[in-house]
Amino acid sequence: MTEPRNLEKFVIRLPDGLRPDIYNAACKNHRSMNGEIIYRLERSLALELALDQKNRVIAQLLNRITELEARI
């Protein structure tokens, strides 16, 4: 027999109408509904991290521009 997977279980209440949307997206992407939810959560967290990093770089560049303009 195979070992049980060590996964955390989490119950979530979905707003009306969201379940069919998740189901349709999961079918389109050839994933289970659980797989679709996990994929989208992981992707949103990764995108949020990337956006934060880009915003920090933009802030650094704007500060550098301000410093250089002050020298003129």
C-alpha positions as CSV (number, residue, x, y, z in Angstrom):
1,M,0.0,0.0,0.0
2,T,1.2,3.5,-0.7
3,E,2.0,6.0,2.0
4,P,-0.6,8.6,2.7
5,R,0.3,12.1,1.4
6,N,1.1,14.6,4.1
7,L,-1.2,17.4,3.0
8,E,-3.0,20.0,5.0
9,K,-6.7,20.1,4.6
10,F,-8.5,23.4,4.5
11,V,-12.2,24.0,4.1
12,I,-13.2,27.0,2.1
13,R,-16.6,28.6,1.6
14,L,-17.1,29.8,-2.0
15,P,-19.3,32.7,-2.9
16,D,-22.4,31.9,-5.0
17,G,-21.4,31.4,-8.6
18,L,-17.6,30.9,-8.1
19,R,-17.7,27.1,-8.0
20,P,-18.9,26.8,-11.6
21,D,-16.3,29.3,-12.7
22,I,-13.6,27.2,-11.0
23,Y,-15.0,24.0,-12.5
24,N,-15.0,25.5,-16.0
25,A,-11.4,26.8,-15.6
26,A,-10.2,23.4,-14.3
27,C,-11.8,21.6,-17.2
28,K,-10.3,24.0,-19.7
29,N,-6.8,23.6,-18.1
30,H,-7.1,19.8,-17.6
31,R,-6.9,20.1,-13.9
32,S,-9.0,19.0,-10.9
33,M,-10.9,21.8,-9.2
34,N,-8.4,21.4,-6.3
35,G,-5.5,21.6,-8.7
36,E,-6.9,24.7,-10.3
37,I,-7.3,26.5,-7.0
38,I,-3.8,25.5,-5.9
39,Y,-2.3,26.6,-9.2
40,R,-4.1,30.0,-9.0
41,L,-3.1,30.6,-5.3
42,E,0.5,29.8,-6.0
43,R,0.5,32.0,-9.1
44,S,-1.1,34.9,-7.4
45,L,1.5,34.7,-4.5
46,A,4.4,34.5,-7.0
47,L,3.0,37.5,-9.0
48,E,2.6,39.5,-5.9
49,L,6.2,38.9,-4.9
50,A,7.4,39.8,-8.4
51,L,5.3,43.0,-8.3
52,D,6.8,43.9,-4.9
53,Q,10.3,43.4,-6.3
54,K,9.6,45.5,-9.4
55,N,8.1,48.3,-7.2
56,R,11.2,48.3,-5.1
57,V,13.4,48.6,-8.2
58,I,11.2,51.5,-9.5
59,A,11.4,53.3,-6.2
60,Q,15.2,52.9,-6.3
61,L,15.4,54.3,-9.8
62,L,13.1,57.2,-9.0
63,N,15.3,58.1,-6.0
64,R,18.4,57.9,-8.2
65,I,16.8,60.1,-10.8
66,T,15.9,62.6,-8.1
67,E,19.5,62.6,-6.8
68,L,20.9,63.1,-10.3
69,E,18.5,65.9,-11.1
70,A,19.5,67.6,-7.9
71,R,23.1,67.8,-9.1
72,I,22.1,69.7,-12.2
